Amino acid sequence: MITLQGISKSFRVAKRSAGMRQAMKALFVREHAIVDALRDISFTIKEGEIVGYIGPNGAGKSTTIKVMSGIMVPDRGSCSIMGYTPWQERRAYVGNIGVVFGQRSQLWWDVPVIDSFELLRDIYKIPHRSYAGNLDLLTETLGLGSLLQTPVRQLSLGQRMRCEIAASLLHGPKILFLDEPTIGLDAISKIAVRQFIKTINKEKGVTVILTTHDMSDIEALADRILMIGNGTLLYDGNLDELRGRFGTHRTVTVDYRANATPLDIPGASLLSWSPERAVLSVDTEQVLMALVIARLSEQVELVDVAIETKPVDELIVELYKEHRI
Ligand SMILES: Nc1ncnc2c1ncn2[C@@H]1O[C@H](COP(=O)(O)OP(=O)(O)OP(=O)(O)O)[C@@H](O)[C@H]1O
């Protein structure tokens, strides 16, 4: 459904040094630097996938989304999405995609949300019947109700984000590009947005490409992760593969009836100890968890055992470290 082949994009940016003298000098001689935002990016995405596109600040995520949505023309490479080259056949292409930039609004600030929706209906030339059907469905699933009559500037961030997502789906696109859709949202709104993304993917078969810095978004949604750093694609795989690569350590917290002797479990290192609780680090490649639990119950009278895997954030940091970004 989506194929990018050797996409590169550079920006020429003016260099400005601090200080009055440098500012005066810049009036006469402009120095420039080249920023390689994307270097030879290639990947394919199949219909119905949810792909998490991640990477540190300035990695090139938004630039890729802009190229894929046809807003930006790359310097080199090809991109074919549902048979279209996004920046060449924009008019025909945009009917097939929805785009949400979490940091920017596509809604008109001073008018009620429904007015923006109607304008989008006219821009996209959505037939009245399918507009009404889509609007009903989105209003119900995103809980828009009274928000539709409210001017956008009066909405909270979470309410606005739900309206933005609805706006991007009114024309029934097959692909949804989401650039940081949960940025700044509270826990409840994040879960609502994630749930909705899952639903449209499952029920409508919408393919979703999602950029985020929130690894719990990735954990909740993404079948597959593409990681970019310094404009280069560095990882293409799923979360389980990543866990297999970096996530063999488990943290085991054990509560037991008071015991004066520190635990000594072969294959596990003691991170902290008190007469009633110990925290151990276990490398499951070196020792079986069942063996660790068996040894524990020989040494103390167990009250509770909690086993935690490495949080996804830490796995991603390991990946960044491996690639020195
Ligand atoms: N219009 C532009 N003009 C000049 N430089 C740009 C422009 N857009 C992006 N860049 C540069 O290209 C690089 C990639 O930017 P991009 O916005 O794609 O990163 P990102 O991965 O989305 O970052 P973030 O997570 O901070 O949003 C950065 O170094 C950025 O400064």
The ligand as a MOL file (V3000), in Angstrom:
LIG
                    3D

  0  0  0     0  0            999 V3000
M  V30 BEGIN CTAB
M  V30 COUNTS 31 33 0 0 0
M  V30 BEGIN ATOM
M  V30 1 N 11.2870 23.6290 7.0090 0
M  V30 2 C 12.4820 23.3280 7.5110 0
M  V30 3 N 13.5420 24.1440 7.3070 0
M  V30 4 C 14.7620 23.8340 7.7920 0
M  V30 5 N 15.0320 22.7350 8.5160 0
M  V30 6 C 14.0270 21.8960 8.7560 0
M  V30 7 C 12.6920 22.1460 8.2740 0
M  V30 8 N 11.8920 21.1140 8.6650 0
M  V30 9 C 12.6830 20.2660 9.3760 0
M  V30 10 N 13.9580 20.7280 9.4380 0
M  V30 11 C 15.0960 20.0620 10.0720 0
M  V30 12 O 15.1130 18.7190 9.6300 0
M  V30 13 C 15.4170 17.8290 10.7100 0
M  V30 14 C 14.2810 16.8220 10.8930 0
M  V30 15 O 13.1330 17.5230 11.3700 0
M  V30 16 P 11.7380 16.8230 11.7000 0
M  V30 17 O 10.7690 17.8990 12.0630 0
M  V30 18 O 11.3670 15.9200 10.5750 0
M  V30 19 O 12.1120 15.9450 12.9670 0
M  V30 20 P 11.1720 15.1060 13.9680 0
M  V30 21 O 11.7540 13.7420 14.0140 0
M  V30 22 O 9.7500 15.2360 13.5480 0
M  V30 23 O 11.4440 15.8620 15.3320 0
M  V30 24 P 10.5190 16.1130 16.6290 0
M  V30 25 O 10.4180 14.7990 17.3420 0
M  V30 26 O 11.3290 17.1030 17.3960 0
M  V30 27 O 9.2050 16.6530 16.1380 0
M  V30 28 C 15.6820 18.7110 11.9150 0
M  V30 29 O 17.0630 18.9280 12.0300 0
M  V30 30 C 14.9590 20.0020 11.5950 0
M  V30 31 O 15.5680 21.1010 12.2170 0
M  V30 END ATOM
M  V30 BEGIN BOND
M  V30 1 1 1 2
M  V30 2 1 2 3
M  V30 3 2 2 7
M  V30 4 2 3 4
M  V30 5 1 4 5
M  V30 6 2 5 6
M  V30 7 1 6 7
M  V30 8 1 6 10
M  V30 9 1 7 8
M  V30 10 2 8 9
M  V30 11 1 9 10
M  V30 12 1 10 11
M  V30 13 1 11 12
M  V30 14 1 11 30
M  V30 15 1 12 13
M  V30 16 1 13 14
M  V30 17 1 13 28
M  V30 18 1 14 15
M  V30 19 1 15 16
M  V30 20 2 16 17
M  V30 21 1 16 18
M  V30 22 1 16 19
M  V30 23 1 19 20
M  V30 24 2 20 21
M  V30 25 1 20 22
M  V30 26 1 20 23
M  V30 27 1 23 24
M  V30 28 2 24 25
M  V30 29 1 24 26
M  V30 30 1 24 27
M  V30 31 1 28 29
M  V30 32 1 28 30
M  V30 33 1 30 31
M  V30 END BOND
M  V30 END CTAB
M  END
